[in-house]
Amino acid sequence: MLHIDATTIRIGGRVLLDRASARIPAGQAVGLVGPNGAGKSTLLRAIMGEVGLDAGTITVARRARIGLVAQEAPTGERSALETVLAADPERGRLLAEAEQATDPARIAEIHTRLADIGAHAAPARAGRILAGLGFDTEAQAQACGAFAGGWRMRIAIAAMLFAEPDLLLLDEPTNHLDLEAALWLEAYLKSYRQTLIVVSHDRTLLNGAVKHILHLDGRGLRLYAGGYDQFEAARRERLEHEARFAKRQAAERARIQGFVDRFRYQATKARQAQSRLKMLAKMAPITPVEHAPVPRFPFAEPDRLAPPIVALEDAAVGYGDGPTVLADLTLRLDPDDRIALIGANGNGKSTFAKLLASELTPRGGEIRRSRKLQVGFFAQHQMEQLNPTENAIQHLRPLMPRARDAEVRARLGQFGLAQQKAETLAGRLSGGEKARLVLCLLTADAPHLVILDEPTNHLDVDSRAALIQAVNDYAGAVVLISHDAHLISLIADRLWLVADGTVRPFDGDLADYRRQVLESRRSAPKGGNGAATSAKQRRRQAATARAQQADLGKAARAAERELERLTAERTKIDRRLADPTLYRNDADAVTDLNRARAGLEDRIAAAEARWLAAQDGLENGANPKGRA
């Protein structure tokens, strides 16, 4: 499917790939990984033909359709569902032509092709994809321009998944998603039938959705079998082997050089010395791979406070004069808590985080905080509030007024901002560098509570691992919001579910929540907190589900019977159209039969769509009323 041969790419005088090669067979799911700034996104654009090559070739299978999610999110008055459907231009073109065509033969061809590509079932498939990414039926009908940027990027992702190109390229798709949508996307990509290359630092996605890892590092490419964990183990073993081999070779070179130095001027040994010099010349030195130092993110240790550090009693919160976002908040935070907030975007996770950080005041009830409580809050708006005309040293200096310049630089270096990066203006730092600077700033005052709202969006895998280590070594309390299931599983001890206008402890672990999310995205109506549902409610829901399944079974059988009848009629018409004498004796009959056949194709396609929808509902336990 994809051949990268001796490819060199330079951007702005910097070499990103140097004679790199790789082969991606058709139908493979591949994760493209590498350090921030290595050139992963540039490689995707080069595959699309948007970036020129300085040397080598990138070849895609002939006539293969390539899809890359556009950097600009869709907008305008077209609805989310219409935008996704428009990603299949052939379907739209054929439907438009079918309305205008008058030639019976062409009409028949159009309807045959529409049936082949599943055109009549397309709205249901597009609706399922949008639902998986968090759009309910009402949201699917809204104009793209009514959504915020992150949600419009979800529409762009949905459109590309719906188009199902032969080669699908995804660049950090989970950065635009919440945990719920990220879990659904992982499950969807796991069953993707075409070739997939996804750039991601999300270990859960890379372990669950891909079968190979393509590593871009040191300006080269290397393909590993397995998910990210297998790649990491195989790469570690390879590097250890290369280091041992380099050490043995260095020792051998030293031994040979010692012989040459000792005997090269002795007549009896000169020939042997010359022979060994030739051996040295032929022995290409093996240089151990040098890695950039991985940041450690050391959080300053806080003083111990008596529990609870925060207590909420029937509290509520909202913005300005707007409606209340969250209410009935009765919770407590202790000094050593590790809590992850879960729940779909828009339910109020960031609002609750701002309440804990004192950026919002409660509208009702009571919130009590320890008198000496200090809070460090990481959120995207903190990154945006960095002064673009000041460097990292100038940002950190006020928080370390008594420290020497070397101590300020040393702390920045621990967060991956060493040497010239410490002197680079914040406006010129990359997203990952800004994220590390904000983490450095918010932990400098030894906060008792650290709130992390999507801290990993701009961090590579090594930096995420450093963040996990830092949080687990930190003695204070942590509240985490993240779409990264791997991060949550290694940090959080408890889950709080933000849903239905409140926040409650979730009775279960992340695996339980994952199952609940995937079931709810396949099935019906959005409900409340599954963990808090009473036994009576669960029995009622189960009875409703059984009734719905029975209705789906009836619908599937009825559609199947209709398909058999319509197919039999089409077969009769095909037999008549196959009779050569018909064309000699009755031209009008040919026209009538072609029209009848075209109408049958349309009815067959509609029956197939009903049958497929019913079968899908039976397999997934879905509510047909919740489908688009």
C-alpha positions in Angstrom: 0.0 0.0 0.0 2.7 2.5 1.0 6.4 2.5 0.1 8.8 5.0 1.6 12.2 4.6 -0.2 15.4 6.4 0.8 13.4 9.6 1.6 15.0 12.8 2.7 12.9 15.8 3.9 14.3 19.1 5.0 12.1 21.9 6.5 13.6 25.3 7.0 17.2 23.9 6.6 16.5 21.2 9.3 16.7 17.5 8.2 13.7 15.6 9.5 14.2 12.4 7.4 17.5 11.2 6.0 17.3 8.4 3.5 14.5 6.8 5.5 12.7 3.8 4.2 9.6 1.8 5.3 7.0 -0.6 3.8 3.4 -0.6 5.0 1.3 -3.5 3.5 -2.3 -3.0 2.6 -4.9 -3.4 5.4 -2.4 -2.8 8.2 -3.0 -0.5 11.2 0.2 1.4 12.1 1.0 3.8 14.9 3.5 6.5 13.9 5.5 7.6 17.0 8.5 9.6 17.8 9.7 12.6 19.9 7.9 16.0 19.6 9.4 17.8 16.6 10.7 14.7 14.9 8.6 15.2 11.8 5.6 12.9 12.2 3.0 15.4 10.9 5.4 16.5 8.1 5.6 12.8 7.0 1.8 12.5 6.8 1.7 15.7 4.7 4.5 14.3 2.5 2.4 11.1 2.0 -0.5 13.4 0.9 1.9 15.1 -1.6 1.6 18.4 0.3 5.4 18.5 1.2 8.1 18.1 -1.3 10.9 15.5 -1.0 14.6 16.4 -1.1 15.5 12.9 -2.1 13.9 9.4 -2.5 10.2 8.6 -3.2 7.0 8.0 -1.4 4.7 5.7 -3.4 1.0 4.8 -2.6 -0.9 2.0 -4.3 -2.4 3.0 -7.7 -5.8 4.6 -7.5 -5.8 4.4 -3.7 -7.8 7.1 -1.9 -5.9 8.9 0.8 -7.6 10.7 3.7 -6.1 13.1 6.2 -8.3 15.2 8.6 -8.1 18.8 7.5 -6.4 21.3 9.9 -9.3 23.6 9.5 -12.5 22.4 11.2 -15.7 22.5 9.0 -18.1 25.4 9.6 -21.1 27.0 8.0 -24.8 26.3 7.9 -24.6 22.6 6.8 -25.5 20.2 9.6 -23.1 17.9 11.2 -24.8 14.9 9.6 -24.9 16.5 6.1 -21.2 17.4 6.5 -20.3 13.8 7.2 -22.4 12.5 4.3 -20.7 15.0 2.0 -17.4 13.2 2.6 -18.6 10.6 0.1 -18.7 12.6 -3.1 -19.6 9.6 -5.3 -22.8 9.0 -3.3 -23.8 12.7 -3.6 -23.0 12.8 -7.3 -25.0 9.6 -8.0 -28.1 10.8 -6.0 -28.1 14.1 -7.8 -27.8 12.3 -11.2 -30.5 9.9 -10.3 -33.0 12.8 -9.9 -32.1 14.2 -13.4 -31.4 11.0 -15.5 -33.9 9.9 -18.1 -32.1 7.1 -19.8 -33.4 3.8 -18.3 -30.1 2.0 -18.7 -28.2 4.8 -17.0 -30.9 4.9 -14.2 -30.4 1.2 -13.7 -26.6 1.7 -13.5 -26.9 4.5 -11.0 -29.2 2.5 -8.7 -26.9 -0.6 -9.0 -23.9 1.5 -8.0 -25.9 3.1 -5.1 -26.7 -0.3 -3.8 -23.1 -1.4 -4.2 -21.8 1.4 -2.0 -24.6 1.2 0.6 -25.9 4.7 -0.3 -29.3 4.3 1.4 -27.8 3.0 4.6 -25.2 5.8 4.7 -27.2 8.2 6.9 -27.5 5.5 9.5 -23.8 4.8 9.4 -22.8 8.5 9.5 -25.2 8.9 12.5 -23.5 6.0 14.3 -20.1 7.5 13.8 -21.2 10.9 15.0 -23.0 9.3 18.0 -19.8 7.5 18.9 -17.9 10.8 18.9 -20.5 12.3 21.2 -23.2 13.8 19.0 -26.8 12.9 19.9 -29.5 13.0 17.3 -30.3 16.6 18.0 -26.7 17.7 17.8 -26.3 15.9 14.5 -28.9 18.2 13.0 -27.3 21.4 14.2 -25.2 23.6 11.8 -21.4 23.0 12.0 -20.9 26.7 12.7 -22.9 26.4 16.0 -20.2 24.2 17.5 -17.0 25.1 19.3 -13.7 24.4 17.6 -13.0 21.1 19.3 -16.5 19.7 18.4 -16.0 20.8 14.8 -12.8 18.9 14.7 -14.8 15.8 15.8 -17.1 16.4 12.8 -14.0 16.4 10.6 -12.8 13.1 12.1 -16.3 11.6 11.7 -16.3 12.7 8.0 -13.0 11.0 7.4 -14.0 7.8 9.2 -17.3 7.8 7.1 -15.4 8.3 3.8 -13.3 5.2 4.7 -10.3 6.0 2.4 -8.0 3.2 1.3 -5.2 4.9 3.4 -6.5 6.8 6.4 -4.0 9.2 8.1 -4.9 10.5 11.6 -2.8 13.1 13.4 -3.3 13.1 17.2 -7.1 12.4 16.8 -7.7 12.0 20.6 -6.5 15.6 21.3 -9.9 16.8 20.3 -11.8 14.1 22.2 -12.9 13.4 25.8 -12.2 10.0 27.4 -15.6 8.7 26.3 -15.1 9.5 22.6 -11.4 8.3 22.8 -12.5 4.9 24.1 -15.1 4.7 21.3 -12.5 5.7 18.6 -10.1 3.1 19.8 -12.8 0.4 19.4 -13.8 1.7 16.0 -10.2 1.9 14.6 -9.6 -1.6 15.9 -12.0 -2.9 13.3 -11.1 -0.5 10.5 -10.8 -2.5 7.3 -8.5 -0.3 5.3 -4.9 0.8 5.8 -4.4 3.1 8.8 -1.5 5.3 10.0 -2.2 7.2 13.2 0.1 9.7 14.9 -0.5 9.5 18.6 1.1 9.6 22.0 -1.9 7.9 23.6 -0.6 4.5 24.8 -4.1 3.1 25.2 -4.9 3.8 21.6 -1.5 2.6 20.4 -2.0 -0.7 22.3 -5.6 -1.3 21.3 -6.0 -0.1 17.8 -2.8 -0.8 15.9 -0.8 -3.9 15.0 2.5 -2.2 14.1 4.5 0.8 15.3 6.5 2.9 12.9 9.2 4.7 14.9 10.5 8.0 13.6 13.7 8.9 15.5 17.2 9.9 14.6 15.9 11.0 11.1 15.1 7.3 10.2 12.2 5.0 10.2 11.9 1.5 11.8 8.8 -0.7 11.8 8.0 -2.9 14.8 5.4 -5.6 15.1 2.8 -5.3 17.9 1.3 -2.4 19.9 3.2 0.2 21.8 4.1 -2.0 24.8 5.7 -4.6 22.5 7.5 -1.8 20.5 8.9 -0.4 23.7 10.2 -3.8 24.9 11.6 -4.6 21.4 13.3 -1.3 21.0 14.8 -1.4 24.5 16.2 -4.9 23.7 17.6 -3.6 20.4 19.3 -0.6 22.0 20.8 -2.7 24.8 22.1 -5.1 22.1 23.6 -2.3 20.1 25.2 -0.8 23.2 26.8 -4.1 24.2 28.0 -4.6 20.6 29.5 -1.0 20.5 31.3 -1.7 23.8 32.8 -4.9 22.5 33.8 -3.3 19.2 35.4 -0.4 21.0 37.4 -2.9 23.1 38.5 -4.7 19.9 39.5 -1.5 18.2 41.5 -0.5 21.2 43.3 -3.9 21.2 44.1 -3.7 17.5 45.3 -0.1 17.8 47.5 -1.1 20.7 49.1 -3.8 18.6 49.7 -1.4 15.7 51.2 1.3 18.0 53.5 -1.2 19.5 54.8 -3.0 16.5 54.3 -0.9 13.4 57.9 0.3 13.4 59.4 -3.2 14.0 60.5 -4.8 10.7 59.4 -8.3 11.8 55.9 -7.1 12.8 55.3 -4.3 10.3 53.4 -6.4 7.8 51.1 -7.7 10.6 50.7 -4.1 11.9 49.7 -2.9 8.4 47.2 -5.8 8.1 45.5 -4.7 11.4 45.4 -1.1 10.2 43.4 -2.3 7.2 41.1 -4.2 9.6 40.5 -1.0 11.6 39.7 0.9 8.4 37.1 -1.7 7.4 35.5 -1.8 10.9 32.7 0.8 10.8 32.3 2.1 14.3 29.0 1.4 16.0 27.9 4.6 17.8 25.4 4.0 20.6 22.2 5.9 20.1 22.1 9.1 22.1 18.8 10.2 23.5 17.7 13.6 24.6 17.4 13.8 28.3 13.9 12.9 29.5 12.4 15.6 31.7 11.6 14.5 35.3 8.9 17.1 36.3 9.8 17.2 40.1 6.9 18.7 42.0 7.9 20.7 45.1 6.7 18.9 48.2 3.9 20.7 50.1 3.4 21.0 53.9 1.0 18.6 55.4 -2.6 19.8 56.0 -5.2 18.2 58.1 -8.1 16.5 56.2 -10.2 17.5 54.5 -8.4 20.1 52.4 -11.7 20.9 50.5 -15.2 20.0 51.6 -18.4 20.8 49.6 -21.9 20.7 51.1 -24.9 21.0 48.7 -22.8 23.4 46.6 -23.8 24.7 43.1 -21.8 26.5 40.5 -22.4 28.3 37.2 -21.1 31.3 35.1 -22.2 34.8 35.6 -26.0 35.2 35.3 -26.3 32.0 33.2 -27.9 28.7 34.3 -26.5 26.5 37.0 -24.0 24.0 35.6 -23.5 21.7 38.6 -25.6 21.4 41.8 -26.0 19.0 44.8 -22.2 18.8 45.2 -21.4 17.1 48.5 -17.9 15.8 48.3 -14.5 16.0 50.1 -10.9 16.1 49.1 -8.2 14.7 51.5 -4.4 15.6 51.3 -3.4 12.3 49.5 -6.4 11.9 47.2 -5.8 10.9 43.6 -9.1 11.5 41.8 -9.9 11.5 38.0 -13.0 13.3 36.8 -14.8 11.3 34.1 -17.8 12.2 32.0 -18.5 13.5 28.5 -17.3 16.9 27.4 -19.9 19.6 28.2 -21.0 18.0 31.4 -19.0 20.3 33.6 -15.6 18.7 34.4 -13.7 21.9 33.8 -16.3 23.9 35.6 -15.9 21.7 38.7 -12.1 22.1 38.4 -12.4 25.9 38.4 -14.6 25.7 41.4 -12.0 23.7 43.3 -9.3 26.2 42.1 -11.3 29.2 43.4 -11.7 30.5 39.9 -15.5 30.3 40.3 -17.5 30.9 43.5 -20.3 28.7 44.6 -23.9 29.9 44.0 -25.3 28.0 46.9 -24.5 25.6 49.6 -21.0 25.7 51.2 -17.4 25.1 50.2 -14.8 24.9 53.0 -11.0 25.0 52.2 -8.0 24.6 54.5 -6.8 28.1 55.5 -3.3 27.5 54.1 -4.4 25.6 51.0 -2.4 26.4 47.9 -3.7 25.1 44.5 -1.7 24.6 41.3 -4.1 24.5 38.3 -3.0 23.3 34.8 -5.4 24.1 32.0 -5.2 25.3 28.4 -6.0 28.9 29.4 -2.9 28.9 31.6 -0.8 28.2 28.5 -2.5 31.0 26.6 -1.8 33.4 29.5 2.0 33.0 29.3 3.6 36.3 28.3 4.8 35.8 24.8 7.5 38.5 25.2 9.1 36.9 28.2 11.3 33.8 28.3 11.0 30.8 30.7 13.6 32.3 33.1 11.5 35.6 33.4 8.4 33.6 34.1 9.9 31.5 36.8 12.1 34.1 38.5 9.3 35.8 40.5 8.3 32.4 42.0 12.0 31.8 43.1 13.0 35.3 44.3 15.9 34.1 46.5 17.3 31.5 44.1 20.4 32.0 42.1 20.2 32.2 38.3 21.8 28.7 38.1 19.1 27.3 40.4 16.3 28.8 38.3 17.9 27.3 35.2 18.4 24.0 36.9 14.7 23.7 37.7 13.7 24.7 34.1 16.1 22.0 32.9 14.4 19.4 35.0 11.2 20.2 33.0 13.0 19.9 29.6 13.7 23.6 29.2 17.5 23.6 29.4 20.1 26.0 27.9 18.7 28.0 25.0 15.1 26.8 25.6 15.2 28.7 28.9 16.0 31.9 27.0 13.5 31.4 24.2 10.5 33.7 24.3 7.3 32.0 25.4 5.6 33.0 22.1 8.1 30.9 20.2 7.9 27.8 22.3 6.2 24.7 20.9 2.9 23.4 22.5 4.8 20.7 24.4 7.4 23.2 25.7 4.7 25.6 26.9 3.0 22.8 28.7 6.2 21.9 30.5 6.7 25.5 31.4 3.2 25.8 32.9 3.8 22.6 34.9 7.1 24.0 36.2 5.4 27.3 37.3 2.3 25.8 39.0 4.4 23.4 41.1 7.1 25.8 42.1 5.1 27.1 45.2 4.6 23.5 46.6 0.8 23.4 46.2 -1.2 21.1 48.4 -3.6 20.4 45.5 -2.7 20.0 41.9 -5.5 20.1 39.3 -4.5 18.8 35.8 -7.1 19.6 33.1 -5.9 17.7 29.9 -2.2 18.1 30.7 -0.9 15.7 28.0 -2.4 17.2 24.8 1.0 18.5 23.8 3.3 16.0 25.5 5.1 13.1 23.8 5.2 9.6 25.3 8.4 10.1 27.3 7.1 13.4 28.8 3.8 11.7 29.7 5.8 8.9 31.5 7.7 11.7 33.3 4.4 13.3 34.4 3.1 10.0 35.7 6.2 9.5 37.7 6.1 13.0 39.1 2.5 12.8 40.2 3.0 9.4 41.8 6.0 10.8 43.8 4.1 13.9 44.8 2.7 14.0 48.3 -0.2 16.3 47.7 -3.7 15.7 46.3 -4.4 15.4 42.6 -7.5 16.0 40.6 -7.1 14.9 36.9 -9.2 15.4 33.8 -7.8 13.5 30.8 -8.8 11.6 27.7 -5.7 9.4 28.2 -7.0 6.2 29.8 -3.4 5.0 30.4 -2.7 8.2 32.4 -5.8 7.8 34.5 -5.2 4.1 35.2 -1.7 4.8 36.5 -2.6 8.0 38.6 -6.1 7.8 39.9 -7.3 5.9 42.9 -10.9 7.0 42.6 -13.2 8.2 39.8 -15.8 10.9 40.1 -18.5 11.0 37.4 -19.6 14.4 36.2 -23.1 13.8 34.7 -26.7 14.9 35.0 -25.7 18.2 36.5 -23.8 17.0 39.4 -20.6 15.1 40.5 -20.7 11.8 42.3 -18.2 9.0 43.1 -18.3 6.3 40.4 -18.7 2.8 41.8 -16.2 0.9 39.7 -12.8 1.1 38.0 -11.8 2.4 34.6 -12.5 -1.0 33.0 -16.1 -0.8 34.3 -16.5 2.7 33.0 -15.1 1.7 29.6 -17.7 -1.0 29.3 -20.4 1.4 30.3 -19.3 4.0 27.7 -19.1 1.5 24.8 -22.5 0.1 25.6 -24.1 3.5 25.9 -22.6 4.7 22.6 -24.0 1.6 20.9 -27.4 1.8 22.4 -30.1 4.1 23.2 -30.9 7.1 24.9 -28.5 8.9 27.1 -29.4 8.2 30.7 -28.0 9.1 34.1 -25.3 7.6 36.1 -25.3 3.9 35.5 -23.6 3.2 38.8 -26.3 5.1 40.8 -29.3 3.5 39.0 -31.6 1.6 41.4 -32.3 -2.1 41.0 -35.9 -1.2 40.1 -34.7 1.1 37.4 -32.3 -1.5 36.0 -35.1 -4.0 35.8 -37.4 -1.5 34.0 -34.5 -0.7 31.6 -33.9 -4.4 31.0 -37.6 -5.0 30.2 -37.6 -2.1 27.8 -34.5 -3.4 26.2 -36.1 -6.9 25.7 -39.2 -5.3 24.2 -37.0 -3.2 21.9 -35.0 -6.4 20.9 -38.3 -8.1 20.1 -39.4 -5.2 17.9 -36.0 -5.3 16.1 -36.4 -9.0 15.5 -39.8 -8.5 13.9 -38.4 -5.6 11.8 -35.5 -7.8 10.7 -37.7 -10.7 9.7 -40.1 -8.4 7.8 -37.3 -6.7 6.0 -35.8 -10.1 5.1 -39.1 -11.4 3.7 -39.5 -8.2 1.6 -35.9 -8.6 0.3 -36.7 -12.1 -0.8 -39.9 -11.0 -2.6 -38.2 -8.0 -4.3 -35.2 -10.0 -5.3 -37.4 -12.6 -6.9 -39.2 -9.9 -8.9 -35.8 -8.5 -10.0 -34.7 -12.0 -11.1 -37.8 -12.3 -13.3 -37.1 -9.0 -14.9 -33.5 -9.9 -15.5 -34.5 -13.1 -17.2 -36.8 -11.1 -19.6 -34.1 -8.5 -20.2 -31.7 -11.3 -21.1 -33.9 -12.5 -23.9 -32.5 -11.2 -27.2 -35.9 -11.3 -29.0 -37.3 -8.7 -26.6 -35.0 -6.0 -28.1 -36.1 -6.8 -31.6 -39.8 -7.0 -31.0 -40.8 -4.6 -28.3 -38.6 -1.6 -27.6 -41.2 0.0 -25.3 -41.2 -3.1 -23.1 -37.4 -2.8 -22.7 -37.8 0.7 -21.4 -40.7 -0.3 -19.1 -38.7 -3.2 -17.7 -35.6 -1.0 -17.1 -37.7 1.5 -15.2 -39.3 -1.3 -13.2 -35.9 -2.7 -12.4 -34.5 0.7 -11.3 -37.5 1.1 -9.0 -36.9 -2.4 -7.6 -33.2 -1.6 -6.9 -34.3 1.4 -4.9 -36.8 -0.6 -2.9 -34.2 -3.4 -2.4 -31.6 -0.9 -1.2 -34.1 0.6 1.3 -35.1 -2.9 2.5 -31.4 -3.8 2.9 -30.9 -0.7 5.0 -33.8 -1.6 7.2 -32.5 -5.1 7.6 -29.0 -4.0 8.3 -30.2 -1.4 10.9 -32.3 -4.0 12.6 -29.5 -6.6 12.6 -27.0 -4.1 14.0 -29.5 -3.2 16.7 -29.9 -6.9 17.6 -26.1 -7.4 17.7 -25.4 -4.3 19.8 -28.6 -4.1 21.9 -29.3 -0.7 20.3 -32.5 1.3 20.4 -33.7 2.0 16.8 -35.2 5.3 17.9 -31.8 6.5 18.8 -30.4 6.0 15.4 -30.0 8.7 12.8 
